[in-house]
Amino acid sequence: MLIKQIYRFKLTTQMSFRLQEMNNPKLFADFCHPLSSKDVTKVLSEYINKMSWKTGDRLLDLGCGPGKMTKEVLMPRLPADFGLLVGADLSDNMIQYASELYSHPKLSFTQFDITEDIENTSQLRPSDFDKIFTFFLLHWVPDNRYYSLSSV
């Protein structure tokens, strides 16, 4: 029994340490981007040209994290005449990092909590956007059975 408790504590401590690392925007970008950019590139390559586009489209990237995927993978694949791309994330640290690192006239980043703000915010209303992207967000949302893409 004692061994199980020690093992559980060690596992929980290691998991907690990893989660803390993932709250560091630079570590998150450096660790996750190489792994996930291949998947995002594959999905975008397959579907982005099948979407209906119009000049000035406003786009939202929910769960943008440190912004690297938004700026380096999503944005280059968008039509040149899109209007605005907004990256949104729960973490103020991620948004501050993204805002400082990735500057572009058609790109901005903002803090947004999908579990609280989806219907209550006046700062960022998903209905104001023509297209919404989210690549690695929903698995982070606690009890996500209440959130569906139809609500955004």
Phi and psi in radians as a Rosetta constraint file:
Dihedral C 1 N 2 CA 2 C 2 CIRCULARHARMONIC -1.078 0.35
Dihedral N 2 CA 2 C 2 N 3 CIRCULARHARMONIC -0.678 0.35
Dihedral C 2 N 3 CA 3 C 3 CIRCULARHARMONIC -1.112 0.35
Dihedral N 3 CA 3 C 3 N 4 CIRCULARHARMONIC -0.713 0.35
Dihedral C 3 N 4 CA 4 C 4 CIRCULARHARMONIC -1.089 0.35
Dihedral N 4 CA 4 C 4 N 5 CIRCULARHARMONIC -0.715 0.35
Dihedral C 4 N 5 CA 5 C 5 CIRCULARHARMONIC -1.167 0.35
Dihedral N 5 CA 5 C 5 N 6 CIRCULARHARMONIC -0.705 0.35
Dihedral C 5 N 6 CA 6 C 6 CIRCULARHARMONIC -1.135 0.35
Dihedral N 6 CA 6 C 6 N 7 CIRCULARHARMONIC -0.789 0.35
Dihedral C 6 N 7 CA 7 C 7 CIRCULARHARMONIC -1.070 0.35
Dihedral N 7 CA 7 C 7 N 8 CIRCULARHARMONIC -0.769 0.35
Dihedral C 7 N 8 CA 8 C 8 CIRCULARHARMONIC -1.087 0.35
Dihedral N 8 CA 8 C 8 N 9 CIRCULARHARMONIC -0.746 0.35
Dihedral C 8 N 9 CA 9 C 9 CIRCULARHARMONIC -1.100 0.35
Dihedral N 9 CA 9 C 9 N 10 CIRCULARHARMONIC -0.785 0.35
Dihedral C 9 N 10 CA 10 C 10 CIRCULARHARMONIC -1.092 0.35
Dihedral N 10 CA 10 C 10 N 11 CIRCULARHARMONIC -0.778 0.35
Dihedral C 10 N 11 CA 11 C 11 CIRCULARHARMONIC -1.116 0.35
Dihedral N 11 CA 11 C 11 N 12 CIRCULARHARMONIC -0.774 0.35
Dihedral C 11 N 12 CA 12 C 12 CIRCULARHARMONIC -1.123 0.35
Dihedral N 12 CA 12 C 12 N 13 CIRCULARHARMONIC -0.726 0.35
Dihedral C 12 N 13 CA 13 C 13 CIRCULARHARMONIC -1.106 0.35
Dihedral N 13 CA 13 C 13 N 14 CIRCULARHARMONIC -0.768 0.35
Dihedral C 13 N 14 CA 14 C 14 CIRCULARHARMONIC -1.124 0.35
Dihedral N 14 CA 14 C 14 N 15 CIRCULARHARMONIC -0.732 0.35
Dihedral C 14 N 15 CA 15 C 15 CIRCULARHARMONIC -1.120 0.35
Dihedral N 15 CA 15 C 15 N 16 CIRCULARHARMONIC -0.730 0.35
Dihedral C 15 N 16 CA 16 C 16 CIRCULARHARMONIC -1.087 0.35
Dihedral N 16 CA 16 C 16 N 17 CIRCULARHARMONIC -0.734 0.35
Dihedral C 16 N 17 CA 17 C 17 CIRCULARHARMONIC -1.079 0.35
Dihedral N 17 CA 17 C 17 N 18 CIRCULARHARMONIC -0.756 0.35
Dihedral C 17 N 18 CA 18 C 18 CIRCULARHARMONIC -1.094 0.35
Dihedral N 18 CA 18 C 18 N 19 CIRCULARHARMONIC -0.734 0.35
Dihedral C 18 N 19 CA 19 C 19 CIRCULARHARMONIC -1.106 0.35
Dihedral N 19 CA 19 C 19 N 20 CIRCULARHARMONIC -0.671 0.35
Dihedral C 19 N 20 CA 20 C 20 CIRCULARHARMONIC -1.121 0.35
Dihedral N 20 CA 20 C 20 N 21 CIRCULARHARMONIC -0.699 0.35
Dihedral C 20 N 21 CA 21 C 21 CIRCULARHARMONIC -1.042 0.35
Dihedral N 21 CA 21 C 21 N 22 CIRCULARHARMONIC -0.678 0.35
Dihedral C 21 N 22 CA 22 C 22 CIRCULARHARMONIC -1.268 0.35
Dihedral N 22 CA 22 C 22 N 23 CIRCULARHARMONIC -0.200 0.35
Dihedral C 22 N 23 CA 23 C 23 CIRCULARHARMONIC -1.492 0.35
Dihedral N 23 CA 23 C 23 N 24 CIRCULARHARMONIC -0.107 0.35
Dihedral C 23 N 24 CA 24 C 24 CIRCULARHARMONIC -1.563 0.35
Dihedral N 24 CA 24 C 24 N 25 CIRCULARHARMONIC 1.966 0.35
Dihedral C 24 N 25 CA 25 C 25 CIRCULARHARMONIC -0.986 0.35
Dihedral N 25 CA 25 C 25 N 26 CIRCULARHARMONIC -0.723 0.35
Dihedral C 25 N 26 CA 26 C 26 CIRCULARHARMONIC -1.168 0.35
Dihedral N 26 CA 26 C 26 N 27 CIRCULARHARMONIC -0.791 0.35
Dihedral C 26 N 27 CA 27 C 27 CIRCULARHARMONIC -1.090 0.35
Dihedral N 27 CA 27 C 27 N 28 CIRCULARHARMONIC -0.726 0.35
Dihedral C 27 N 28 CA 28 C 28 CIRCULARHARMONIC -1.055 0.35
Dihedral N 28 CA 28 C 28 N 29 CIRCULARHARMONIC -0.826 0.35
Dihedral C 28 N 29 CA 29 C 29 CIRCULARHARMONIC -1.122 0.35
Dihedral N 29 CA 29 C 29 N 30 CIRCULARHARMONIC -0.777 0.35
Dihedral C 29 N 30 CA 30 C 30 CIRCULARHARMONIC -1.199 0.35
Dihedral N 30 CA 30 C 30 N 31 CIRCULARHARMONIC -0.620 0.35
Dihedral C 30 N 31 CA 31 C 31 CIRCULARHARMONIC -1.490 0.35
Dihedral N 31 CA 31 C 31 N 32 CIRCULARHARMONIC -0.805 0.35
Dihedral C 31 N 32 CA 32 C 32 CIRCULARHARMONIC -1.463 0.35
Dihedral N 32 CA 32 C 32 N 33 CIRCULARHARMONIC -0.609 0.35
Dihedral C 32 N 33 CA 33 C 33 CIRCULARHARMONIC -0.996 0.35
Dihedral N 33 CA 33 C 33 N 34 CIRCULARHARMONIC -0.860 0.35
Dihedral C 33 N 34 CA 34 C 34 CIRCULARHARMONIC -1.081 0.35
Dihedral N 34 CA 34 C 34 N 35 CIRCULARHARMONIC -0.566 0.35
Dihedral C 34 N 35 CA 35 C 35 CIRCULARHARMONIC -1.319 0.35
Dihedral N 35 CA 35 C 35 N 36 CIRCULARHARMONIC -0.766 0.35
Dihedral C 35 N 36 CA 36 C 36 CIRCULARHARMONIC -1.608 0.35
Dihedral N 36 CA 36 C 36 N 37 CIRCULARHARMONIC -0.357 0.35
Dihedral C 36 N 37 CA 37 C 37 CIRCULARHARMONIC -1.118 0.35
Dihedral N 37 CA 37 C 37 N 38 CIRCULARHARMONIC -0.537 0.35
Dihedral C 37 N 38 CA 38 C 38 CIRCULARHARMONIC -1.112 0.35
Dihedral N 38 CA 38 C 38 N 39 CIRCULARHARMONIC -0.763 0.35
Dihedral C 38 N 39 CA 39 C 39 CIRCULARHARMONIC -1.146 0.35
Dihedral N 39 CA 39 C 39 N 40 CIRCULARHARMONIC -0.783 0.35
Dihedral C 39 N 40 CA 40 C 40 CIRCULARHARMONIC -1.135 0.35
Dihedral N 40 CA 40 C 40 N 41 CIRCULARHARMONIC -0.737 0.35
Dihedral C 40 N 41 CA 41 C 41 CIRCULARHARMONIC -1.049 0.35
Dihedral N 41 CA 41 C 41 N 42 CIRCULARHARMONIC -0.736 0.35
Dihedral C 41 N 42 CA 42 C 42 CIRCULARHARMONIC -1.097 0.35
Dihedral N 42 CA 42 C 42 N 43 CIRCULARHARMONIC -0.817 0.35
Dihedral C 42 N 43 CA 43 C 43 CIRCULARHARMONIC -1.116 0.35
Dihedral N 43 CA 43 C 43 N 44 CIRCULARHARMONIC -0.822 0.35
Dihedral C 43 N 44 CA 44 C 44 CIRCULARHARMONIC -1.112 0.35
Dihedral N 44 CA 44 C 44 N 45 CIRCULARHARMONIC -0.719 0.35
Dihedral C 44 N 45 CA 45 C 45 CIRCULARHARMONIC -1.045 0.35
Dihedral N 45 CA 45 C 45 N 46 CIRCULARHARMONIC -0.620 0.35
Dihedral C 45 N 46 CA 46 C 46 CIRCULARHARMONIC -1.382 0.35
Dihedral N 46 CA 46 C 46 N 47 CIRCULARHARMONIC -0.625 0.35
Dihedral C 46 N 47 CA 47 C 47 CIRCULARHARMONIC -1.954 0.35
Dihedral N 47 CA 47 C 47 N 48 CIRCULARHARMONIC -0.423 0.35
Dihedral C 47 N 48 CA 48 C 48 CIRCULARHARMONIC -1.121 0.35
Dihedral N 48 CA 48 C 48 N 49 CIRCULARHARMONIC -0.601 0.35
Dihedral C 48 N 49 CA 49 C 49 CIRCULARHARMONIC -1.391 0.35
Dihedral N 49 CA 49 C 49 N 50 CIRCULARHARMONIC -0.164 0.35
Dihedral C 49 N 50 CA 50 C 50 CIRCULARHARMONIC -1.540 0.35
Dihedral N 50 CA 50 C 50 N 51 CIRCULARHARMONIC -0.165 0.35
Dihedral C 50 N 51 CA 51 C 51 CIRCULARHARMONIC -1.398 0.35
Dihedral N 51 CA 51 C 51 N 52 CIRCULARHARMONIC 2.647 0.35
Dihedral C 51 N 52 CA 52 C 52 CIRCULARHARMONIC -1.496 0.35
Dihedral N 52 CA 52 C 52 N 53 CIRCULARHARMONIC 2.174 0.35
Dihedral C 52 N 53 CA 53 C 53 CIRCULARHARMONIC -2.073 0.35
Dihedral N 53 CA 53 C 53 N 54 CIRCULARHARMONIC 2.582 0.35
Dihedral C 53 N 54 CA 54 C 54 CIRCULARHARMONIC -2.377 0.35
Dihedral N 54 CA 54 C 54 N 55 CIRCULARHARMONIC 2.734 0.35
Dihedral C 54 N 55 CA 55 C 55 CIRCULARHARMONIC -1.009 0.35
Dihedral N 55 CA 55 C 55 N 56 CIRCULARHARMONIC 2.321 0.35
Dihedral C 55 N 56 CA 56 C 56 CIRCULARHARMONIC 1.480 0.35
Dihedral N 56 CA 56 C 56 N 57 CIRCULARHARMONIC 0.176 0.35
Dihedral C 56 N 57 CA 57 C 57 CIRCULARHARMONIC -0.893 0.35
Dihedral N 57 CA 57 C 57 N 58 CIRCULARHARMONIC 2.389 0.35
Dihedral C 57 N 58 CA 58 C 58 CIRCULARHARMONIC -1.784 0.35
Dihedral N 58 CA 58 C 58 N 59 CIRCULARHARMONIC 2.237 0.35
Dihedral C 58 N 59 CA 59 C 59 CIRCULARHARMONIC -2.144 0.35
Dihedral N 59 CA 59 C 59 N 60 CIRCULARHARMONIC 2.524 0.35
Dihedral C 59 N 60 CA 60 C 60 CIRCULARHARMONIC -2.160 0.35
Dihedral N 60 CA 60 C 60 N 61 CIRCULARHARMONIC 2.290 0.35
Dihedral C 60 N 61 CA 61 C 61 CIRCULARHARMONIC -1.964 0.35
Dihedral N 61 CA 61 C 61 N 62 CIRCULARHARMONIC 1.743 0.35
Dihedral C 61 N 62 CA 62 C 62 CIRCULARHARMONIC -1.389 0.35
Dihedral N 62 CA 62 C 62 N 63 CIRCULARHARMONIC 2.321 0.35
Dihedral C 62 N 63 CA 63 C 63 CIRCULARHARMONIC 1.344 0.35
Dihedral N 63 CA 63 C 63 N 64 CIRCULARHARMONIC 0.744 0.35
Dihedral C 63 N 64 CA 64 C 64 CIRCULARHARMONIC -1.275 0.35
Dihedral N 64 CA 64 C 64 N 65 CIRCULARHARMONIC -0.217 0.35
Dihedral C 64 N 65 CA 65 C 65 CIRCULARHARMONIC 1.009 0.35
Dihedral N 65 CA 65 C 65 N 66 CIRCULARHARMONIC -2.339 0.35
Dihedral C 65 N 66 CA 66 C 66 CIRCULARHARMONIC -1.391 0.35
Dihedral N 66 CA 66 C 66 N 67 CIRCULARHARMONIC 0.084 0.35
Dihedral C 66 N 67 CA 67 C 67 CIRCULARHARMONIC 1.537 0.35
Dihedral N 67 CA 67 C 67 N 68 CIRCULARHARMONIC -0.133 0.35
Dihedral C 67 N 68 CA 68 C 68 CIRCULARHARMONIC -1.109 0.35
Dihedral N 68 CA 68 C 68 N 69 CIRCULARHARMONIC -0.772 0.35
Dihedral C 68 N 69 CA 69 C 69 CIRCULARHARMONIC -1.149 0.35
Dihedral N 69 CA 69 C 69 N 70 CIRCULARHARMONIC -0.710 0.35
Dihedral C 69 N 70 CA 70 C 70 CIRCULARHARMONIC -1.060 0.35
Dihedral N 70 CA 70 C 70 N 71 CIRCULARHARMONIC -0.867 0.35
Dihedral C 70 N 71 CA 71 C 71 CIRCULARHARMONIC -1.367 0.35
Dihedral N 71 CA 71 C 71 N 72 CIRCULARHARMONIC -0.727 0.35
Dihedral C 71 N 72 CA 72 C 72 CIRCULARHARMONIC -1.664 0.35
Dihedral N 72 CA 72 C 72 N 73 CIRCULARHARMONIC -0.354 0.35
Dihedral C 72 N 73 CA 73 C 73 CIRCULARHARMONIC -1.996 0.35
Dihedral N 73 CA 73 C 73 N 74 CIRCULARHARMONIC -0.878 0.35
Dihedral C 73 N 74 CA 74 C 74 CIRCULARHARMONIC -1.279 0.35
Dihedral N 74 CA 74 C 74 N 75 CIRCULARHARMONIC -0.953 0.35
Dihedral C 74 N 75 CA 75 C 75 CIRCULARHARMONIC -0.991 0.35
Dihedral N 75 CA 75 C 75 N 76 CIRCULARHARMONIC -0.756 0.35
Dihedral C 75 N 76 CA 76 C 76 CIRCULARHARMONIC -1.130 0.35
Dihedral N 76 CA 76 C 76 N 77 CIRCULARHARMONIC -0.301 0.35
Dihedral C 76 N 77 CA 77 C 77 CIRCULARHARMONIC -1.669 0.35
Dihedral N 77 CA 77 C 77 N 78 CIRCULARHARMONIC -0.033 0.35
Dihedral C 77 N 78 CA 78 C 78 CIRCULARHARMONIC -1.426 0.35
Dihedral N 78 CA 78 C 78 N 79 CIRCULARHARMONIC 2.677 0.35
Dihedral C 78 N 79 CA 79 C 79 CIRCULARHARMONIC -1.043 0.35
Dihedral N 79 CA 79 C 79 N 80 CIRCULARHARMONIC 2.541 0.35
Dihedral C 79 N 80 CA 80 C 80 CIRCULARHARMONIC -1.063 0.35
Dihedral N 80 CA 80 C 80 N 81 CIRCULARHARMONIC -0.454 0.35
Dihedral C 80 N 81 CA 81 C 81 CIRCULARHARMONIC -1.680 0.35
Dihedral N 81 CA 81 C 81 N 82 CIRCULARHARMONIC 0.332 0.35
Dihedral C 81 N 82 CA 82 C 82 CIRCULARHARMONIC -1.163 0.35
Dihedral N 82 CA 82 C 82 N 83 CIRCULARHARMONIC 2.740 0.35
Dihedral C 82 N 83 CA 83 C 83 CIRCULARHARMONIC -1.554 0.35
Dihedral N 83 CA 83 C 83 N 84 CIRCULARHARMONIC -0.903 0.35
Dihedral C 83 N 84 CA 84 C 84 CIRCULARHARMONIC -2.694 0.35
Dihedral N 84 CA 84 C 84 N 85 CIRCULARHARMONIC 2.441 0.35
Dihedral C 84 N 85 CA 85 C 85 CIRCULARHARMONIC -2.079 0.35
Dihedral N 85 CA 85 C 85 N 86 CIRCULARHARMONIC 2.123 0.35
Dihedral C 85 N 86 CA 86 C 86 CIRCULARHARMONIC -1.987 0.35
Dihedral N 86 CA 86 C 86 N 87 CIRCULARHARMONIC 2.145 0.35
Dihedral C 86 N 87 CA 87 C 87 CIRCULARHARMONIC -1.644 0.35
Dihedral N 87 CA 87 C 87 N 88 CIRCULARHARMONIC 2.287 0.35
Dihedral C 87 N 88 CA 88 C 88 CIRCULARHARMONIC -2.225 0.35
Dihedral N 88 CA 88 C 88 N 89 CIRCULARHARMONIC 2.443 0.35
Dihedral C 88 N 89 CA 89 C 89 CIRCULARHARMONIC -2.631 0.35
Dihedral N 89 CA 89 C 89 N 90 CIRCULARHARMONIC 2.713 0.35
Dihedral C 89 N 90 CA 90 C 90 CIRCULARHARMONIC -1.170 0.35
Dihedral N 90 CA 90 C 90 N 91 CIRCULARHARMONIC -0.631 0.35
Dihedral C 90 N 91 CA 91 C 91 CIRCULARHARMONIC -1.444 0.35
Dihedral N 91 CA 91 C 91 N 92 CIRCULARHARMONIC 2.106 0.35
Dihedral C 91 N 92 CA 92 C 92 CIRCULARHARMONIC -1.068 0.35
Dihedral N 92 CA 92 C 92 N 93 CIRCULARHARMONIC -0.646 0.35
Dihedral C 92 N 93 CA 93 C 93 CIRCULARHARMONIC -1.071 0.35
Dihedral N 93 CA 93 C 93 N 94 CIRCULARHARMONIC -0.748 0.35
Dihedral C 93 N 94 CA 94 C 94 CIRCULARHARMONIC -1.116 0.35
Dihedral N 94 CA 94 C 94 N 95 CIRCULARHARMONIC -0.759 0.35
Dihedral C 94 N 95 CA 95 C 95 CIRCULARHARMONIC -1.161 0.35
Dihedral N 95 CA 95 C 95 N 96 CIRCULARHARMONIC -0.735 0.35
Dihedral C 95 N 96 CA 96 C 96 CIRCULARHARMONIC -1.086 0.35
Dihedral N 96 CA 96 C 96 N 97 CIRCULARHARMONIC -0.788 0.35
Dihedral C 96 N 97 CA 97 C 97 CIRCULARHARMONIC -1.048 0.35
Dihedral N 97 CA 97 C 97 N 98 CIRCULARHARMONIC -0.858 0.35
Dihedral C 97 N 98 CA 98 C 98 CIRCULARHARMONIC -1.064 0.35
Dihedral N 98 CA 98 C 98 N 99 CIRCULARHARMONIC -0.765 0.35
Dihedral C 98 N 99 CA 99 C 99 CIRCULARHARMONIC -1.118 0.35
Dihedral N 99 CA 99 C 99 N 100 CIRCULARHARMONIC -0.646 0.35
Dihedral C 99 N 100 CA 100 C 100 CIRCULARHARMONIC -1.313 0.35
Dihedral N 100 CA 100 C 100 N 101 CIRCULARHARMONIC -0.605 0.35
Dihedral C 100 N 101 CA 101 C 101 CIRCULARHARMONIC -1.568 0.35
Dihedral N 101 CA 101 C 101 N 102 CIRCULARHARMONIC -0.609 0.35
Dihedral C 101 N 102 CA 102 C 102 CIRCULARHARMONIC -2.055 0.35
Dihedral N 102 CA 102 C 102 N 103 CIRCULARHARMONIC 1.722 0.35
Dihedral C 102 N 103 CA 103 C 103 CIRCULARHARMONIC -1.874 0.35
Dihedral N 103 CA 103 C 103 N 104 CIRCULARHARMONIC 2.311 0.35
Dihedral C 103 N 104 CA 104 C 104 CIRCULARHARMONIC -2.860 0.35
Dihedral N 104 CA 104 C 104 N 105 CIRCULARHARMONIC 2.488 0.35
Dihedral C 104 N 105 CA 105 C 105 CIRCULARHARMONIC -1.080 0.35
Dihedral N 105 CA 105 C 105 N 106 CIRCULARHARMONIC -0.420 0.35
Dihedral C 105 N 106 CA 106 C 106 CIRCULARHARMONIC -1.786 0.35
Dihedral N 106 CA 106 C 106 N 107 CIRCULARHARMONIC 0.242 0.35
Dihedral C 106 N 107 CA 107 C 107 CIRCULARHARMONIC -2.272 0.35
Dihedral N 107 CA 107 C 107 N 108 CIRCULARHARMONIC 2.311 0.35
Dihedral C 107 N 108 CA 108 C 108 CIRCULARHARMONIC -2.497 0.35
Dihedral N 108 CA 108 C 108 N 109 CIRCULARHARMONIC 2.846 0.35
Dihedral C 108 N 109 CA 109 C 109 CIRCULARHARMONIC -2.272 0.35
Dihedral N 109 CA 109 C 109 N 110 CIRCULARHARMONIC 2.518 0.35
Dihedral C 109 N 110 CA 110 C 110 CIRCULARHARMONIC -2.574 0.35
Dihedral N 110 CA 110 C 110 N 111 CIRCULARHARMONIC 2.639 0.35
Dihedral C 110 N 111 CA 111 C 111 CIRCULARHARMONIC -1.364 0.35
Dihedral N 111 CA 111 C 111 N 112 CIRCULARHARMONIC 2.398 0.35
Dihedral C 111 N 112 CA 112 C 112 CIRCULARHARMONIC -2.730 0.35
Dihedral N 112 CA 112 C 112 N 113 CIRCULARHARMONIC 2.264 0.35
Dihedral C 112 N 113 CA 113 C 113 CIRCULARHARMONIC -1.880 0.35
Dihedral N 113 CA 113 C 113 N 114 CIRCULARHARMONIC 1.865 0.35
Dihedral C 113 N 114 CA 114 C 114 CIRCULARHARMONIC -1.091 0.35
Dihedral N 114 CA 114 C 114 N 115 CIRCULARHARMONIC -0.465 0.35
Dihedral C 114 N 115 CA 115 C 115 CIRCULARHARMONIC -1.381 0.35
Dihedral N 115 CA 115 C 115 N 116 CIRCULARHARMONIC -0.378 0.35
Dihedral C 115 N 116 CA 116 C 116 CIRCULARHARMONIC -1.944 0.35
Dihedral N 116 CA 116 C 116 N 117 CIRCULARHARMONIC -0.679 0.35
Dihedral C 116 N 117 CA 117 C 117 CIRCULARHARMONIC -1.629 0.35
Dihedral N 117 CA 117 C 117 N 118 CIRCULARHARMONIC -0.121 0.35
Dihedral C 117 N 118 CA 118 C 118 CIRCULARHARMONIC -0.977 0.35
Dihedral N 118 CA 118 C 118 N 119 CIRCULARHARMONIC -0.580 0.35
Dihedral C 118 N 119 CA 119 C 119 CIRCULARHARMONIC -2.066 0.35
Dihedral N 119 CA 119 C 119 N 120 CIRCULARHARMONIC -0.213 0.35
Dihedral C 119 N 120 CA 120 C 120 CIRCULARHARMONIC -1.801 0.35
Dihedral N 120 CA 120 C 120 N 121 CIRCULARHARMONIC -0.205 0.35
Dihedral C 120 N 121 CA 121 C 121 CIRCULARHARMONIC -1.564 0.35
Dihedral N 121 CA 121 C 121 N 122 CIRCULARHARMONIC 2.526 0.35
Dihedral C 121 N 122 CA 122 C 122 CIRCULARHARMONIC -1.806 0.35
Dihedral N 122 CA 122 C 122 N 123 CIRCULARHARMONIC -0.254 0.35
Dihedral C 122 N 123 CA 123 C 123 CIRCULARHARMONIC -1.258 0.35
Dihedral N 123 CA 123 C 123 N 124 CIRCULARHARMONIC -0.692 0.35
Dihedral C 123 N 124 CA 124 C 124 CIRCULARHARMONIC -2.473 0.35
Dihedral N 124 CA 124 C 124 N 125 CIRCULARHARMONIC 1.812 0.35
Dihedral C 124 N 125 CA 125 C 125 CIRCULARHARMONIC -1.863 0.35
Dihedral N 125 CA 125 C 125 N 126 CIRCULARHARMONIC 2.051 0.35
Dihedral C 125 N 126 CA 126 C 126 CIRCULARHARMONIC -0.938 0.35
Dihedral N 126 CA 126 C 126 N 127 CIRCULARHARMONIC -0.487 0.35
Dihedral C 126 N 127 CA 127 C 127 CIRCULARHARMONIC -1.172 0.35
Dihedral N 127 CA 127 C 127 N 128 CIRCULARHARMONIC -0.230 0.35
Dihedral C 127 N 128 CA 128 C 128 CIRCULARHARMONIC -1.434 0.35
Dihedral N 128 CA 128 C 128 N 129 CIRCULARHARMONIC -0.016 0.35
Dihedral C 128 N 129 CA 129 C 129 CIRCULARHARMONIC -1.975 0.35
Dihedral N 129 CA 129 C 129 N 130 CIRCULARHARMONIC 2.567 0.35
Dihedral C 129 N 130 CA 130 C 130 CIRCULARHARMONIC -1.426 0.35
Dihedral N 130 CA 130 C 130 N 131 CIRCULARHARMONIC -0.562 0.35
Dihedral C 130 N 131 CA 131 C 131 CIRCULARHARMONIC -2.492 0.35
Dihedral N 131 CA 131 C 131 N 132 CIRCULARHARMONIC 2.515 0.35
Dihedral C 131 N 132 CA 132 C 132 CIRCULARHARMONIC -2.195 0.35
Dihedral N 132 CA 132 C 132 N 133 CIRCULARHARMONIC 2.227 0.35
Dihedral C 132 N 133 CA 133 C 133 CIRCULARHARMONIC -1.919 0.35
Dihedral N 133 CA 133 C 133 N 134 CIRCULARHARMONIC 2.543 0.35
Dihedral C 133 N 134 CA 134 C 134 CIRCULARHARMONIC -2.672 0.35
Dihedral N 134 CA 134 C 134 N 135 CIRCULARHARMONIC 2.158 0.35
Dihedral C 134 N 135 CA 135 C 135 CIRCULARHARMONIC -1.820 0.35
Dihedral N 135 CA 135 C 135 N 136 CIRCULARHARMONIC -0.786 0.35
Dihedral C 135 N 136 CA 136 C 136 CIRCULARHARMONIC -2.403 0.35
Dihedral N 136 CA 136 C 136 N 137 CIRCULARHARMONIC 0.993 0.35
Dihedral C 136 N 137 CA 137 C 137 CIRCULARHARMONIC -1.982 0.35
Dihedral N 137 CA 137 C 137 N 138 CIRCULARHARMONIC -0.865 0.35
Dihedral C 137 N 138 CA 138 C 138 CIRCULARHARMONIC -1.076 0.35
Dihedral N 138 CA 138 C 138 N 139 CIRCULARHARMONIC -0.509 0.35
Dihedral C 138 N 139 CA 139 C 139 CIRCULARHARMONIC -1.240 0.35
Dihedral N 139 CA 139 C 139 N 140 CIRCULARHARMONIC -0.241 0.35
Dihedral C 139 N 140 CA 140 C 140 CIRCULARHARMONIC -1.544 0.35
Dihedral N 140 CA 140 C 140 N 141 CIRCULARHARMONIC -0.249 0.35
Dihedral C 140 N 141 CA 141 C 141 CIRCULARHARMONIC -1.433 0.35
Dihedral N 141 CA 141 C 141 N 142 CIRCULARHARMONIC 2.084 0.35
Dihedral C 141 N 142 CA 142 C 142 CIRCULARHARMONIC -1.148 0.35
Dihedral N 142 CA 142 C 142 N 143 CIRCULARHARMONIC 2.407 0.35
Dihedral C 142 N 143 CA 143 C 143 CIRCULARHARMONIC 0.885 0.35
Dihedral N 143 CA 143 C 143 N 144 CIRCULARHARMONIC 0.911 0.35
Dihedral C 143 N 144 CA 144 C 144 CIRCULARHARMONIC -1.269 0.35
Dihedral N 144 CA 144 C 144 N 145 CIRCULARHARMONIC 0.049 0.35
Dihedral C 144 N 145 CA 145 C 145 CIRCULARHARMONIC -1.142 0.35
Dihedral N 145 CA 145 C 145 N 146 CIRCULARHARMONIC -0.307 0.35
Dihedral C 145 N 146 CA 146 C 146 CIRCULARHARMONIC -1.532 0.35
Dihedral N 146 CA 146 C 146 N 147 CIRCULARHARMONIC -0.154 0.35
Dihedral C 146 N 147 CA 147 C 147 CIRCULARHARMONIC -1.971 0.35
Dihedral N 147 CA 147 C 147 N 148 CIRCULARHARMONIC 2.259 0.35
Dihedral C 147 N 148 CA 148 C 148 CIRCULARHARMONIC -2.341 0.35
Dihedral N 148 CA 148 C 148 N 149 CIRCULARHARMONIC 2.842 0.35
Dihedral C 148 N 149 CA 149 C 149 CIRCULARHARMONIC -1.132 0.35
Dihedral N 149 CA 149 C 149 N 150 CIRCULARHARMONIC -0.365 0.35
Dihedral C 149 N 150 CA 150 C 150 CIRCULARHARMONIC -1.215 0.35
Dihedral N 150 CA 150 C 150 N 151 CIRCULARHARMONIC -0.381 0.35
Dihedral C 150 N 151 CA 151 C 151 CIRCULARHARMONIC -1.456 0.35
Dihedral N 151 CA 151 C 151 N 152 CIRCULARHARMONIC -0.189 0.35
